Amino acid sequence: MSLPNTPEQSQLGRASAYVDRYDASLLFPLSRTPQRLALGLPAPVPGTAPALPFFGADMWTAFELSWLNPRGKPQLAIAHFTFPCETPNIIESKSFKLYLNSFNSTVFADAEAVRERLRADLSDAAWRGSDRTGTVGVKLLAPDHFDREGVAELDGLDLDRLDLDCTDYEPAPGLLTAAFDEPPVNEVLTSRLLKSNCRVTGQPDWGSVQIRYSGPAIDQAGLLRYIVSFRNHNEFHEPCCERIFSDILARCVPTKLAVYCRYTRRGGLDINPFRTSWPQALPANIRTARQ
């Protein structure tokens, strides 16, 4: 069941009051269905899990989470959230920030109470309007463990080394080709040149992408030009990742494919979608230098 919410109804691009008292109603879920239908993915069937061509999750990191302990002293944490890609909704990012800000002057017994509140609210929003339920993963990292948060670039062969002309700045799947008449390969390819724009405000979203696949060798120049072609595309992070996955799958026909996008943070939040054609553990949620 789709929700009536649309991106244009959200707080994106509007002046917003920053509420500092807990308010779960600030969360603004958006149905994944319209964007997935536009990609040619199957419509959800009530009572069943979505028949998607991928597994995966959206991994968020919140760097601006704070609340008060029972004595009124501010507490801090970095929060990691894991939204399964099977959730019927995403959470609009500005509403997520406003919701987290509502914790700022709210008293909680301890960090575990905060984690449970986050888990319950986010799970409700992510599955709202559906006849199915599930859980959003929430992990809080205390300040004495902040030094465990590493910085690492995505591993793989850097496509950005290629010296080439680029002329397409809207998604151009026709740029994708593969060597179907040659032996298959196993490759991991990366680029830091992924850029798209917020669907509502047009503000730039900067990202890196890692493509891991087995199958006919993908033409690297065409793949880089394809990644660059998102430069003027207006869409949220999660559909961009699913579009990249769907286009490569359709045009290059790999036997295995995984696409991992890491976007730079905005408003203290980063979003990192991961889609894979085979069941596997999620990649480590380690930020890149730009994040």
Secondary structure, 3 states (H helix, E strand, C coil): CCCCCCHHHCCCCCCCCCCCCCCHHHCCEEECHHHHHHCCCCCCCCCCCCCCCCEEEEEEEEEEEEEECCCCCEEEEEEEEEEECCCCEEECHHHHHHHHHCCCCCECCCHHHHHHHHHHHHHHHHHCCCCCCCCCEEEEECHHHHHHCCECCCCCEEHHHCCCCCCCCCCCHHHCCEECCCCCEEEEEEEEEEEEECCCCCCEEEEEEEEEEEECEECHHHHHHHHHCCCCCECCHHHHHHHHHHHHHHHHCCCEEEEEEEECCECCEEEEEEEECCCCCCCCCCECCCC
